[in-house]
Amino acid sequence: MTVSSHLLKGLLPTLPTSHSHFRYISLMKLCQLTTGAISLLVLTLFLKTSNINLLLLLIVFLGLLFNTQALLLGNHLGISEQLKSLNRWRYLIHDLCVPLLAVVAVEIAYYASTPWLQLSSVRYSAWILALFVGATSFIADYFNLDLRPEESEGLLLYRPTAVIFPVPAILTSLYLIAIGWSLWHQAHWPWLFCAAILSFGANAAPNQIIGRLITTVSELGLMVVLLQSVLQFSS
């Protein structure tokens, strides 16, 4: 059976071996459905406005949707090359998509008339940072990512054999914290700063301690705040 034939299965509820696992997977499915609904909203808004920031956010939302779906498919695919391939792409897509949030944040601050972000060189640097961090992480992970199967919170997934720090997510969060601080003081908009702090904490902490659900929720919350910020300052 192909991977595509399992996509719908990942949306169907299955009963794990414990109540806590069932609750965890149910919350992951809720995050998945929420991400899908917001993606449709962002797509609709982009088709109406052609705002490039909405397009970038849509790409990241779809990346998060793929990440969650790959996690939920583990129990249906079992230990297999298909699941291993999905998990490899889960890491790679995350590395490529997350740095795009830095570009969105810079554009938000530009439209919010933050003084130091009115310079074109600063706006271009965001693209350079996003492309550099995404490309280097992608290349490094593509050639060096060695995965092993593991069960976590009732989910079967493939985890890297070596400890890998989420460098793109951490660097992007730090970048967003700086921009969020400026927005807070220049435009009285504290939400991006607060969301970026929470995202940084979730990505810096090991998944074994806080779990993937908290990391997923923090990233989803950050992107929702970015979406609201785009609508606030770019409309």
Secondary structure, 3 states (H helix, E strand, C coil): CCCHHHCCHHHCCCCCCCHHHHHHHHHHHHHHHHHHHHHHHHHHHHHHHCCHHHHHHHHHHHHHHHHHHHHHCHHHHCCCHHHHHHHHHHHHHHHHHCCHHHHHHHHHHHHCCCHHHCCHHHHHHHHHHHHHHHHHHHHHHHHHCCEEEEEECCEEEEEECCCCCCHHHHHHHHHHHHHHHHHHHHHCCCHHHHHHHHHHHHHHCCHHHHHHHHHHHHHHHHHHHHHHHHHHHCC
